[in-house]
Amino acid sequence: MTATWVLLGLAAGTYALKAAVPLALGGRELPAPVTRVADLLPAALLAALVLVSTFTDDGRLVIDARAVGLVAAAAALARRAPFVVVVVVAAAATALARAAGAA
């Protein structure tokens, strides 16, 4: 029962935070520097998440089969492959590296 209340509290807090900015701005435009940063922030955060999940394990820096998958995905992206193809190529490269013993 406690988990339910925690989940409901987090959901309410998230909703309140997301609603706060539009309510506070009241239809006004953000300043240009803030808009530029807000436009670039999602890509930077996604890149950071990918790197952290690929190269760390229990707080340690590791190079394993996940790195092979990341390199394969980067190569597929460089060739302008569709997103589904990029995911399949990365998964296949990671699976092959693990099968070959890269852990």
Buried (B, 14 or more C-beta within 10 A) or exposed (E): EEEEEEEEEEEEEEEEEEEEEEEEEEEEEEEEEEEEEEEEEEEEEEEEEEEEEBBEEEEEEEEBBBBBBBBBBEBBBEEEBEEEBBBBBBEEBBEBBBEEEBE
